[in-house]
């Protein structure tokens, strides 16, 4: 079959996304390539379709057992022969998989890098290999954000199998990392395919300087407004994941915890419950999410600021993988920045990590369209504002904050630039703390000069002053605060300072119809006068229940049966025959025959 026929038959799509057709043709021509495509951008189709079209077995190198399991389940659900060879298998399972490889019936074999290296002389040398696909290829590079030493030996593939093309795939890699991937794998004249990093279905929202209680209340309101939508809350520390999960559980929300302090069985259980939609929320450290391909995650919240834009982008990318609308919220505070600066300082690549953190801070503090900043970081320019971020929807209000900035700078100067942010606030508020009294700061002219503002407002203004470059924190001297040259210009009246008005609205703003509306393209379906129309929300919920029943019967996660986007299409178009059902984007021939009658019967009953 031709690539486009395979796309329609097995995946139910009529056309390829950006670069997919060219990538497929390149690998089928026997050429190496590097594929840079955002999470949810359709990377797996780029090697799965050539695997189906070409003779032999495609070998896919993947770092996580859970990710392999997810991919294999999804392929089988589409009627494609796939297996995973890893340390989690029983001996009898491995034997069956080897036989399938030897007789050529297996189209895709997923394998860990460690297992791959041991299997080269035994299994791989004795089967026909159509291609090698290296997933999560940034793990190869020491400059990547998830470096794994076992990946560095993969240059053996071209030495042992010189005629087999290699495809390296990643969602996040800057120029240095991309070149390192080519070098480490020993790729020959590799073509680079860099897709747009824009994920227009993701809304981008940033909340600055919220207290713990305010964060919790906002998150509670947020989840209650989305009672049937699942999401992930990323935290910097294990302690916070447990604290947030307990808070949500106390308010009747099914939430799980995932972090490195749990044993493997506990982590696996949380992951499985989330995949099956048994729990609605996972509170996790950054270790979570790479191992699953769950397409119906509808939101991602960062409880703390991530360490880099790469990490942030990859984590928000776990929402809305099916292309349907999804929301992202980032909280950040002064304490986050201090903690992350300490992490960067203690890392083996101090300057690199500090630079990445600075760029993350600039994104969080920006007053211009957030999507433009995000895309610009990955070398992509957008000539218009996105209309789907908090800056576009509610531009920040600003005021002349020179007086407040001078108060804070004066307190720092009079304390001889030897105090931390907490002490600055105590001086400004006139709080006679033990530190203030011991050091005699209660005798300073600035003591109590800013008592009109709350402690929280002062924390916010100090954070803004840090972002504006008026102060800096000396992390290797107990986090004391120093005034910068531009700060001195404000302090001595040579410059003015503009600050953002503080807004801590706990009640979540009503989302515009534009943000929540999923565009269902109008298509020609026999027997249906029009396929464009309003989605029936009640029908969508009924379809969701049926999807869950099908998933439970087969032991699959619901999103592997059908994505949310497919259900939205069904609830809008309402096909009442099996033929019409097969025209829905995302429904391949195998799923049409397997599930069609049940879903059509439900729609018929509903419409009558």
N, C-alpha and C positions, 0 to 999 in steps of 0.2 A: 504493500500500500504506500501511497504518497503521504508525506508528512501531514498535509491538510486533511486527508481522509482519516488518518489516525486521530488527529485532534478532534474531529467531529464524532467519530465512532466511539472512542474510549472516554473522552473528556466532555463531549457535548458542546464544544465551542465552534463557532463558524469562522473565526479569524484569530490570528496570532497577535500578541501584544508586541510592543516596541522591541526590536532586535531578535525576538525568538526565532523567526524563520531563518534569518541569516546565521544565527548560532548553530541551529540544527544542520543547515547545509554545510557549514564549515567543518563540523565534526564528521559528517557523512562523507565529506571529501577527503577525510584522513588527516586533517590539519589540527594542530593544537590551538586552544583558545583560553582566554581568561575572561570570565563573565562576572561583571559587577552589577548587581541588581538588588534593589531594596527588598527587605523582608516582605513577603506577600506579593512580590513582583512577578512570580512565575518562573523561578530558577529551575525547579525540578522538571518541568515539562521540557526544558532545553536538552536534558540528557535522557529523559524517559522515552521521548518520541524516537530519537535515533536508535535507542536500545530495542524498541519494538520493530523498527523498520529494517535494521541490519541483522545479518546472520551472527549467531553466537550469543554470548552473555556479556552484558555491561557490568563492570565491577565498580561499585560506588563506595568510596572511602568516607566514612562518617564517624565523628568522634564520640557519639553517645548512643548507647543501646536503646534508650527510650525513643530517640529520634528515628532510629532504624525501624523499630516496631511500628511507629506511627506511619512511616512512609510505606512499609510493606502492607499494612492493613488497608491504606487508601488505594494502593495499586490493585490489590486483590478485589476490593469492592468495585473497581472499574473493570474487572475481568482480565487483569494482566498478571502473568506468573512472576512472582518475586519472592525472595527469601532473604533472611539475615543470618550471617555466620558470625557468632560472637561468643564470649565466655559465658553468657547466660543460657546457652542451649544445652540440652541433654545430648548424650553421645548418639542415641538413635536418630534424633532430629538431624544432627550433622551428617549422618550417613545418608539419609534421604536427600538432603540438600546437595551433597556431593554427586549423587547419582543423577539428579536433575541437571546439574552442570555438565556432567560427562555426556549425557544423551542430548544435550542442546535444547531441552524444553524450558529451561529457566531463562527469562529475558533480562532480569536484573538481580544481582547479588550484592547486598549491602554488607560491608565488612569494616571492622575497626582497623586503624593503622597497624596496631600491634599484631592482630591476627593475620592481616595481609602479608606482613613480612615473613611470618612463619609458614604461610601457605604457598609462597611462590614456588619452591622446588617440588611440592607435592601435588596440590590441586591445580594452581593457576597455569603451570607449565604444560598441563595435559588437557586443557579445554580451549575452545575458540573464544577469545575475548574480543568483543566488538569495540569497546572503548573503556577508558578509565575516567571516572568523574570524581574529583576531589572536592567534597562539600566542606563548608566552613574553612575555606582555604587560607583565611587570614591566620589560622592557627599555625601555619608553616613559618610565618615570619616573626623574627624577634621584635620587629617594630609593630606588629599587630597587637590588638588589645587583649588577646586570649592565647598567647604563645604556648605551644605544647611541644616539648622536646621530641616525642615519638614521631611527630610529623616530619622532622628534618631528614629522615632516612628515605623519604619517598622519591628521591632522585633515582633510586634503583629501578623504578618502573620503566623509564626510557632505556636504561642499560639492558634490562632483561627482555623487554618487549618493544624493540625500536620501531616496529611498524604500527603499533596501536596508538591511536590519537588520545590525548589527554585534555580534559576540560577541568579547569580550576574555577570554583564558584564561591563567591562571598557576597555578603550584604554590605559590609563596611571595610573599605581599605583605601587609605590615601595613596599618593603617588609612590612614596618610598616603599610602602608595604606591597604594592602591586609589582614593582620591579623585583623585590625580594622573592615574591612567590615564583616568578619566572625563573630566577636564578636558582632557587632551592630545588625546584622540580626539574630543572634542566630542559625547559620547553624549547622547541625549535620554531623560530619565526612565528611565535604565537600572536594571534589576532586578539586585540582587546575589544570587548563589547561593554560599553558603559551606558546603562539605561538611566532614564530620568529618576532622580531620587524623590520626586514629588509624590506624596501620598495625599491627594486632595480630599479623600474621604475622612482623614483624621483631623479633628479640630485640635487646636493647640491653645492651652490656657496656662498661665503662670500666676501663682499666688505668693506674695512676698511677706515675710515677717509674721506669719500667723503663730499664735501660741499653740501648745499641744491641745488645749481644750477647743480652740477655734478650729484647728485642723480636724479633730474628731467630729465636731458638729457638722462641719462642711461635708466631710466624707459620708456621714450618716444621711444627711439630706440628699446627697448625690446618689447614693445607692437606693434609697427609698423611692427616688424619682425613676429608677430603672429596675423594678422588682424582678423582671425576668431576664435581665442581662447580666452576664458574668464578666468579671474583670480581675486585674492583678494590681496589688499595692506593693510597690518596691520600697524597701527601707534600707538605710545604711547599716544598721546593726541587727543582730539576732534578737536582742532584747526588745527592740521596737516592733519587730514582726509579731512577736508573741503578745505584746501589750495591745497592739492594734487589733489583732485577731480576737483577743479576749473581750475587748470593748465591743466589737461588732457582734460577737456571740451573745453578749449580754443584752443586745438589742434585737435578738431574734434572727440575726443574719447568719446563714451557714458559711462559716469562714474556716480555712485551714492555714497551716503554717508550713513554710519550706525554707530551711537554711542548712548550712554545712554542719551545724552542731547536732542535727538529728541523724540517726542511723539510716542506712540505705533503705531498709524496709519502710520506715516512717516516711521518708521522702517519696518513695515510689507510691505509697498509699495516697498521699496528698495529690500527687500528680494524676493518678488514676481517677480519684473522686472528682477532680476538676475536669478531666477529659470527658467523664461520663455525665457532666452537669449535675452531679449529686451535691457538690458544694458550689456556691455562687462566687466566692471570693478567695483568692490565695494571697496571703501576706508573706512576702518573700524578700530575701536578699537577692543580689544579682545572679546568684547561682541558678535561679529558676527560669524556665521558659524555653531554653534552647532545645530541650529534649522533646518538645511537642510541636505539632503542626496544627494546633487547634484554631480553626478558621473563624469561630464565632465568639472570640473575645471582643466585647463591645466597648471596653474602656481600660485604660491604664493610668494609675495615679502614682506619682513619685512623692512619697512621704518626705524624702530628703533629696537634695540636689545630687545628681550623678557626678562622677569624676571627670567625664569627658562627653563631648557631643556624640562621638561614636557609640559609647555605651547608651546614652540617652536615646539616640535614634534607633538602635537595635531593640531596646526595651519597649519604646512606644510602638515599634513595628509589629509587636505581637498582638496589637489590636487591629481589628478590621481587615484581616488577611483575605477575607472573601470579597472585599471591595465595597461592602455596605458601610454606611456612616458609623464612625466610632469616635469616642472622646478621649482626650489625654489632658491630665492636670499635673503641673509641677509645683510643689511647695519648696521654698528655700528660705534660709535665714542666715544670719551672721554666724551662728554656731555651726551650721553645715559647712560654711566656707573655712572656718578655723580648723575643723576636724579634717576636711579634705586636703587642706594645705599641709597638715601634719602627715597625712598619708603619703602625699607627694614627696615631702621632705625625706621620709623614711624609706622611700622606694629606691630601687636600683637605678632608676632613670629620672632623677629629680627634676632636671630642667625640662625634659620632654613632658613629664606629667604636670608640672606647674603651668606650662604653656597651654596644655589641653584644658586644665581647670579654668584658666583665665578666659579661654574662648567660651567655655560653658557658662561662666559668670556673665559674659557680655551678652550671650543669648538671653539669659534669664532677666537681665536688667534693661534690655533694649526697649526703646520707645517706637521702633518701626516694625513693620510686618514680620512676624517670627518665622514664617515659612521662607521668606526671602533670605534671612540670615542662615537658616538651616541649609538651604540649597546652595548658598554661596560657599559655605564651609566645604561642601563636596565638589566645588568647582563648577556649579551650575547656576546660571543667572536667570532670574525671572523679572520681566519688565513691568509687572503689575502686582498690586497687593492681592493677597489670597482671599480676603473676605471671610475666612474660616479660622481666625485666631482672635484672642482677646484684644489685641492691639487694634486690629481692623474693626472689630465690632464695638469696642469701647475705648477710643484713644485716651491715654492717660492725661489727666489735668495737671498742670504745673503751676508753681508760684515762686515768687522771689523768697528763697529760704536763707538769704545771706545772714540774717540775724541769728537764726538757730545754728547755722554752721559756725559762725563766729563764737557763739557761746561754747560750743563743744571744743573747738580748737583752742580757745582761751584756757579752758580747764586742763587740756592736755599740756599746753605750753607752761602753765603755772605749776603743774606737777612735774615739770622738767622731762616730759615725754617718757615717763617711767611707769605708766599705769595701763591697766587693761580696760577693755570696754565696760566691764561691770562697774569698775571704780569710777570711770568717767560719768556714768549715769548716776551713781550715788552722789557724786559732787554736784552735778547739775540739779538733781532733785532735792539736795539738802538732806541726805540720809546719813546720819552719824554712825556708820557701820564700824566694826572694830578696825578695819584697815584704814578707813578715813580718819578716825580719831588717833590711831597709833602714829600715822604719818603727818598729822597736823593739817590735813587737807580741809578740815572744817573751818580753818582760819583764812582760807583763800577767798579773794574777792568774788570768785565765781561760785562759791558754795551756795546752792539753793537758787541760782539765777534762772534755772529752767524748770522750776517746780510746777509751772502751769501745764506742762506736758506729762503724759503718763510714761512709765518706764518702757512700755511697749512701743510707744511712738518714738522715744529716743533711740531704741534699738533699731527701729526702721530707718530713722534719719542717719544713724551712724553707718548702717549698711549702704545706704545711698552714697554717703560721703566716701566710703571705701571704693564703691564702683566708679564714682566720679573722679577718683584719683586724688582726693584732698588728704587722705590719710593712708597709711599702710601698716600692716601688722607684722611685727618682727617675730617670726615663728620660732626662731632658735634662741630667743631671749624671753621665754615665758609669755609669749603673745602680747608683749607691750605694744602700744600704739605710738607711731611717729607721724609727724606732720610732713607732708611732701612740699616741694617748692610751689606747686599750684595751690596747695592748702594755705601756705604762708601769704600768697597773693590775696586770698579771700580774707584771711585773718587781719591783715594790715590795710584792708580797704582798697586794694588795687584792682580787685575783680569782684564780680557778684556771683552768687551761687543760686542756681535754679533747682528746686526739688520737686518730686512728684507728690501730689496730694495722696494721703494714705486712705485706702479704701479696703475695708475688711468686711465685705458683704457676705454674711453667712448663708443667707437665703440664696440658693442658686438661681442665677438669672434665667428667665424663660428663654429656651433655645428658639431661634428663628426657624420658621418652616423650612427655609432653604437648607439649613444645616441638617435637619432630621430627614429630609426627603431623599429617597433613593430613586435615581433615574432608571426606569425600566424602559429600554429602547423599544420603539414600536416596530414589530416584525409582522410579516405576512404569514398567517396560520390558517390553513384550510378550515372553513366552517365557522371562523370567528370574524365578525364584522370589524372589530377594532381591538387591538391588543394594548392600547394606551388607555390608562384610566387610573382611578383612585384605588389604592391598596385597601383591602378589607381586613382590618385589624383583627376582628374576631376569627376570620378564616385562617389568618396567619397563626393565631394561637392554637387553633384546632390542628393545623398541619404540624405545628411544633410537638403537640402531644403524640400524634401518629408517628412522627420521626423518632421520638423517644421510645415508643413501643417497638419499632423495627430494630433500633439500636440495642435495646435490652434483649431481644430475642436472639440476636447474633453475637452479642458480646462486643459490639463496636461502640466507639464514642459516637454520639448523635451527628456531629459535624461530618463524619465520614459517610454517613448515609446521604445527606444533602446539606449543603451550606445554608446559612441564613439567607444569603442572597437568592438562592434558588427558591426558598420558601416565600420570600418577598415577591418574587416574580410570579409564582403560582397563585399567591393571594391577590395579585393585581390582574393577571391575564385570565385566570380561572379556566384552564383547559378541561373539557368534559369528555374527551375521547383519548384513547391511548396514542393515536397518531398526533393529536394536538400536544399532548404531554411531551412527546419526543422532540418538539420544536423548542422547548424551553432551554435557554442557554445554561450550560452546566450539567445537563442530563445526557449522558452517553447511552449507547445502545444497550449495554449490559444492565445499567440501572433502570432503564425504561422497561425492560422485560422483567426485571426482578421486583421493582416496587410500583410500577405504573398503575396496575389495576387497583391497588389499595388506595393510592392517592387520588386517582380519578374518581373512584367510588365515593370518597369523602367529599370531593368538590361537587359532584353531581347531587349528592344528598343535601349539601349545604345550599346550593343554588336553587334547589327545588323547594 
